[in-house]
């Protein structure tokens, strides 16, 4: 589970190709950030 920022919402959107994207919303439901989560490819960068 991710540590979310206080007062923020995180919504995970499942796409048709099987991947999922996390969308972060503020209190006014404005999109503040998105994070692509690849379920098929587990690439470690860094």
Backbone as numpy.savetxt, mean C-alpha at the origin, in Angstrom:
# Nx Ny Nz CAx CAy CAz Cx Cy Cz
2.50 -6.96 9.92 1.65 -5.77 9.92 2.53 -4.52 9.92
2.11 -3.53 9.14 2.91 -2.32 9.02 2.56 -1.34 10.12
3.53 -0.58 10.57 3.27 0.50 11.51 2.79 1.70 10.72
1.53 2.04 10.90 0.94 3.13 10.13 1.19 4.45 10.83
1.13 5.52 10.05 1.23 6.85 10.63 -0.07 7.18 11.34
-0.02 7.85 12.48 -1.24 8.19 13.20 -2.18 9.05 12.35
-3.47 8.73 12.39 -4.44 9.50 11.64 -4.46 9.18 10.16
-3.77 8.11 9.78 -3.71 7.73 8.38 -4.45 6.41 8.20
-4.96 6.23 6.98 -5.59 4.97 6.64 -4.74 4.27 5.59
-4.66 2.96 5.70 -3.96 2.18 4.68 -4.94 1.17 4.11
-5.11 1.22 2.78 -6.04 0.32 2.11 -5.25 -0.51 1.12
-5.43 -1.82 1.19 -4.75 -2.69 0.25 -5.70 -3.04 -0.88
-5.27 -2.72 -2.10 -6.10 -2.94 -3.27 -5.56 -4.12 -4.06
-6.39 -5.14 -4.24 -5.98 -6.31 -5.00 -6.27 -6.08 -6.47
-5.26 -6.27 -7.30 -5.43 -6.06 -8.72 -5.69 -7.37 -9.44
-6.16 -7.26 -10.67 -6.55 -8.46 -11.42 -5.38 -9.38 -11.71
-4.18 -8.81 -11.82 -3.02 -9.64 -12.13 -2.45 -10.34 -10.89
-3.09 -10.15 -9.75 -2.67 -10.84 -8.54 -1.80 -10.01 -7.63
-1.30 -8.88 -8.14 -0.49 -8.02 -7.29 -1.39 -7.13 -6.44
-0.84 -6.55 -5.43 -1.61 -5.67 -4.57 -0.88 -4.35 -4.38
-1.66 -3.31 -4.20 -1.10 -1.98 -3.99 -1.67 -1.44 -2.69
-0.82 -0.91 -1.84 -1.30 -0.25 -0.64 -1.44 1.23 -0.91
-2.62 1.76 -0.59 -2.90 3.18 -0.79 -3.07 3.80 0.58
-2.35 4.89 0.82 -2.41 5.57 2.11 -3.24 6.83 1.98
-4.21 6.99 2.88 -5.11 8.13 2.86 -4.96 8.91 4.16
-5.17 10.24 4.06 -5.19 11.04 5.28 -6.63 11.13 5.80
-6.86 11.96 6.82 -8.17 12.04 7.45 -9.24 12.55 6.50
-8.82 13.29 5.47 -9.77 13.82 4.49 -9.90 12.88 3.29
-9.33 11.68 3.42 -9.36 10.66 2.37 -8.67 11.13 1.09
-7.65 11.96 1.25 -6.79 12.30 0.13 -5.66 11.28 0.07
-5.32 10.85 -1.13 -4.24 9.87 -1.28 -2.91 10.57 -1.01
-2.17 10.07 -0.05 -0.90 10.67 0.31 0.28 9.83 -0.18
0.06 8.53 -0.35 1.15 7.66 -0.76 0.59 6.36 -1.28
1.32 5.72 -2.18 0.97 4.38 -2.64 2.22 3.52 -2.61
2.04 2.25 -2.36 3.18 1.34 -2.32 2.82 0.08 -3.08
3.59 -0.21 -4.12 3.36 -1.42 -4.90 3.88 -2.62 -4.14
3.05 -3.62 -3.97 3.47 -4.84 -3.30 3.39 -5.98 -4.29
4.54 -6.49 -4.67 4.59 -7.57 -5.64 4.53 -8.90 -4.91
3.54 -9.71 -5.27 3.42 -11.01 -4.63 4.13 -12.08 -5.44
4.34 -11.82 -6.73 4.94 -12.82 -7.60 6.47 -12.75 -7.55
7.00 -11.53 -7.63 8.44 -11.36 -7.60 8.86 -10.80 -6.24
9.74 -11.51 -5.56 10.26 -11.03 -4.30 11.68 -10.56 -4.50
11.79 -9.31 -4.94 13.12 -8.75 -5.19 13.58 -8.00 -3.95
14.81 -8.26 -3.53 15.37 -7.53 -2.41 16.37 -6.53 -2.94
16.10 -5.27 -2.72 17.00 -4.22 -3.18 17.63 -3.55 -1.97
18.89 -3.17 -2.10 19.58 -2.53 -1.00 20.61 -3.46 -0.48
